[in-house]
Amino acid sequence: MMGQFRLMSFSTNLYNLKSDAFYLDFEETKQLMLELKSWPEIQESFILSLPERIEILYYSNFDLEDKIFEAVADCKGGNVLPIKSEFNQTSDEEKLFIHLSELCFGVQASNYGTTPLFPQFSKAYDFAAKSGMIGEYLEQWWDNLISTDKLLKEQADYQLPNFSISYIVSDLLTELVNNVRGPKIAIIGFNALSKRIYRNLSNQGYGNITIVDKSITSCLNFKGKELNNFTFEPLNKVENVIGENDILISTLEDADRFLPSYYFKHDFLDTKIFIDLSIKSTITSVLSDYNQVIPFNLTDIYKIIEQKMEINKKWLKKAKPLVIKKNQKFFDWIDNKKAQKMLGLIKTYLKENVNQIEYSKVLTSNEPLSNFDLVHHKRNKILLKKSIEKIKRNTQYKDIINYDKIVNEFYQYN
């Protein structure tokens, strides 16, 4: 029985706090990788763990979805358990490698593309290699991704656009407060989106950040290395927070309820920037009449994203065909590799099951096969055919098993 790759994927919901149950930090990813390495059923594996998604790729003879899911839950320590139905597993190797390559180079969406993740893929591959979980298949796959990256830079003016809301928000703030030193920022509501915004702002050097939520518990559950140097304020103190900060970012689903417009109707010393990322709220339409508040809502953010996507659309037309072409090159390689292994299995099967005297006669004689005893010859061919059919039943590579070709190769090259 031959092995195959399978991919377990999960991507977060924008506002789903529980979605962070799937995010594995470095120590948790390390724990999961060590667990997979200890299983003899897995020959190779690769784990990409980001705040917004997790991809677990493994090569095995067996479907280990349930076992791996339990291992992920164990890595989370039972704090917030993931929901199995939100994981998606595919065993179609071409489909899963296409998904990963399009994710890696940001060519997933049909019209505009997505944020490329090649640097993150590179770190994940290095980690898997250091963990001893890279074999000939994943090594070839990574070599193909590296050559794809090089090709995109040479022929498609490759760039690294980022269309995520969290990135656009932090990028917008950088433009708006370019001349303001050390602006005070408050993030109101603490969920998966606000965590990504916090990371981006921290990475850009913003330090005076206040997090506002119903309780500090959600903040403390967020791993310490990634969330530090912040001030916490309870949601019932949000009116004071508005007065004390220059930039206010709300990720609350019901901002109209917790942020009534009169909270902003004060004589502030400086103009406030308010970004409301709620889907349903209408507060920014009211605040647009206030002189001391510059409001932005989700529609404004999407307009910025659309502008950036339109620029990227031209690049995508050149890039996607190149990615497809390089994918096919890898598929040809893996098909050939699988076919060679299948042929080896067939040869081993024949050696163990075909009459050794007749087998030796076939291998050593220079005479055409038709000169041999037809009874023995037909028996050998029947056994060969049965062995091929047996392998077909145990692999997804049915389309590349050509009976006539294998018969000729078997009798020619043994």
Buried (B, 14 or more C-beta within 10 A) or exposed (E): EEBBBBBBBBBBEBBBBBBBBBBBBEEBBBBBBBBBBEBEBBBBBBBBBBBBBBBBBBBBBBEBBEBBBEBBBEBBEEEBEBEEEBBEBBEBBBEBBBBBBBBBBBBBBEEBBBBBBBEBBBEBBEBBBEBEBBEEBBEBBBEBBEEBBEBBEEEBEBEEBBBBBBBBBBBBBBEBBEEEEEBBBBBBBBBBBBBBBBBBBBEEEBEBBBBBBEEEEBBEBBBEEBBEEBBBBEBEEBBEBBEBBBBBBBBBBEBBEBBBBEBBEBEBEEEBBBBBBBEEBEBBEBBEEBEBBBBBBBEBBEEBBEEBBEEBEEBBEEBBEBBEEBBEEBBEBBBEEBBEBBBEBBBEBBEEEBEEEBBEBBEEEEEEEEEBEEEBBEBBBEBBEEBBEEBBEEBBBEEEBEEEEBBEBBBEEE
